[in-house]
């Protein structure tokens, strides 16, 4: 083999390596641009809606100060409260997403009782559930001890329970379950609400920039919480499993290894 042949092969290999590197960089840039577009979409659309609702509620209160009755006041304050809760949820998820993307959220596993955390998070959503006459059916085995990140588990369960409340019909039930075996504990959040179509499920898991869903009372939804949940479960050695039938409800599950 001549020197010129060897040189040609080396140059060809070099160009191929450079091509692979550039292709990988372009894919990463495409993902970053898709993420940026999604975040701007949330800020411009989903975050704008609750702000507008707050403004309308305040304007209604100011315009009717002279002949305000208690029922109208309660109605406007309730609308203001709901809009504020949506804002806080979106802002918290935006912050968590940014921290996940930059690697700022550190994985700090500790020994914890997942059953207790489910009960704690359910209590946080007592009022939103009560406003829709939704009851929590809490069916958890005691002392389900796992090795996981406490903050991430709180965020995961908040997102799953929040979605269940958001997409449940009034006067319905949400099942919060934790069942232990010798090796794993399986956590389940199940509602009997509007469910998710197969097409929307694929788009949600793909973080589609054009998908925005609304709850049964018009609550805003971006799918961001679901993506954060999936990412955080992966950090904890688990996967999010979703079973849903449109018009019948949704079941979200994940499993964790029991801490022996």
ZIKA-V700460 format. One line per field, one symbol per residue. phi: phi as a letter, one per 40 degrees, with the letter a starting at -180 (. if undefined). psi: psi as a letter, one per 30 degrees, with the letter a starting at -180 (. if undefined). burial: I if it has 16 or more other ideal C-beta (glycine too) atoms within 10 Angstrom, else O. Layout:
phi = ???
psi = ???
burial = ???
//
This chain:
phi = .cccccccccccccccccccccccccccccccccccccccccccbccccccccccccccccccbccbcbcccccccccccccccccdcccccccccccccccgccccbcbcacccccdcccdccbccdcccbfbbcccbbccfccbbacccccccdccccccccccbcccfbbbcbbabbbcbbbbbbbbbbccgbcdccccccccfccccabbccbgccabgcccccdcccccccgbbcbbbabdgbhbbbbabbcccc
psi = kleeeeeeeeeeeeeeeeeeeeeeeeeeeeeeeeeeeeeeeeefdefeeeeeeeeeeeeeeefgeehkleeeeeeeeeeeeeeeeeeeeeeeeeeeeeeeefgejkjiklkljfeeeeeeeeefgeeeeefghkkkjjikklhjkljljeeeeeeeeeeeeeeeeegkllhakkkjkjkkafelkkkkjklhbflkleeeeeeefghkffkklkafggkkkffeeeeeeeeeeefgglkkkkkkkkfflkjkllkkkkj.
burial = OOOOOOOOOOOOOOOOOOOOOOOOOOOOOOOOOOIOOIIOIIOOOIIOIIOOIIOOIOOIIOOOOOOOOOOOOOOIOOIIOIIOIIIOIIOIIIOIIOOIOOOOIOOOOOOIIIIOIIOOIIOOIOOIIOOIOIOIOOOIOOOIIIOIIOOIIOIIIIIIIIIIIIIIIOOIOIIIIIOIOOOOIIIIIIIIIIIIOOOIIOIIOOIOIOIOIOIIOOIIIIIIIIIIIIIIIOOIOIOIOIOIOOOOIIIIIIIIOIIO
//
